[in-house]
Amino acid sequence: MKPISLLAVALCFVTGCTTIIEQAPKSKSKSKTDTSDPAEIVGDDDSEDTSGPDPDPETKPRDEGLGFGTLLSISSFAADEMKAGITTAMLEVRWGVAEPEEGRFDTQYLTQMASVMDKHRKAGRSITLGVVLHDTPRWVLALPNGRYVDDLGNTSDRANFVFNQRVRDAAERFIREMVKTIPLAGIDRLRVASGGSGEVLYPGGGTYWAFDRNAQNGPDLPPTMAKNPLPGWKPGNGATPQEVRSWAEWYVGGLDDVVRWQMDLATALGFEGRFEVLTPGMGVRSAEWEDAIAKRLPRGLLGIGPAWQVFYSKLGPRRDVIAYVSSVADRSGGDDGCEPGDASIGVTDAKTTRWSATRYIARLAAEYGYGLSGENPGFADAAAEHYRDLSPSGMLAASLRQARTCGMTKLYWAHDDRLWNGTIAFPDFAKAIAAPY
């Protein structure tokens, strides 16, 4: 994922989600995977503690050391990668492919994906699954209030998972059908986003996407979603600072609610692993958050919701949650790593504004008792030289440095095919991850 920078918003957080021969073709409906919507997934070791919510928020998940995976893993390379220590395969199941018409499921596609997972398991690999809800079937987008609406009256092309229970119900029916072929009990990690995006974000554009009927406390607002504290109010209009703060916290809290909904559903369907919550970039830091509230929420980065210090503080203490940096080595903060004294620096301290995205999200993970994993930005023309650079200042070295100093349990490389198509030579990658630190 790429770093979040103002109005590189809607933006290219993606790692490029290259389609691979083993991944079934994308839905013929408009794909929801673009440069702001990666669809990557990764697995984890069976030995990790997945005991669910912890009554003690201060108790942190057990650190099993740094493991490695790739995104969109190819089973024909599984044996070679396993020997090199790349023990995790990430695969995805796309809703738009699996259920192109309401109630008509492509069982051949689901069976094919289950077979690919089995090939990786036979090679000894763990599996991370991405259920790609942002590849949303057109019939879902056509549901009443099925798309987000912003404060200018614009309708997005993204499904409205935050404010529309009908959209969630449709996704739940699909997931319940999917697990008949791909049981969640056999999955080690699940990637979690906001439903309408490949990361925990609202649509882009710098506006605020909470103005459809249900976001204004309409009849299909999910019962777990808090009521809009200022129905009818729009950013920029008159309101007290406390009212604006209440609305802003409610808006970011909508992302918490849609993440919890997915985690609760997966747990109910037999998932016993850990959830990777995909949070890209530096986001809106504390000083920027306070400034936006003082100015009654002007258009900008906060519109897509990445106030990570607010988001993670509201998610709640759970031992099965991994704060997932979907923008490792994105050049933010000079690609600095974590330092021993970071725990003594508050999450709202101005010093954190100079940190990299990885270092900051690592600090939030430590504050709220979550595990930590991540992935590098995928290959893109704009960063091709940095991606290929195998020197100490290149993307691979920076990713390894950040992952190790910040205590990640898993680092995923985006993407698997780039290790085999000449972008980076696989022996060079294997040598780098095996080198002592």
LINHU-V822703 format. One record per run of one state. SS is the DSSP state (~ for helix, > for strand, _ for the rest). FROM is the first residue (numbers start at 1). TO is the last residue. If there is no record, write none. Layout:
ss->(SS SS)
from->(FROM FROM)
to->(TO TO)
//
This chain:
ss->(_ > _ ~ _ > ~ _ > _ > _ ~ _ > _ ~ _ > _ > _ ~ _ ~ _ > _ ~ _ ~ _ > _ ~ _ ~ _ ~ _ > _ ~ _ ~ _ ~ _ ~ _ > _ ~ _ ~ _ > _ ~ _ ~ _)
from->(1 67 71 75 84 86 95 99 101 102 104 105 107 123 126 133 138 142 147 150 155 160 165 179 184 187 189 193 214 217 241 269 274 280 286 295 301 305 308 316 321 329 332 336 340 345 350 355 357 369 371 377 381 389 395 406 410 414 416 420 426 435)
to->(66 70 74 83 85 94 98 100 101 103 104 106 122 125 132 137 141 146 149 154 159 164 178 183 186 188 192 213 216 240 268 273 279 285 294 300 304 307 315 320 328 331 335 339 344 349 354 356 368 370 376 380 388 394 405 409 413 415 419 425 434 437)
//
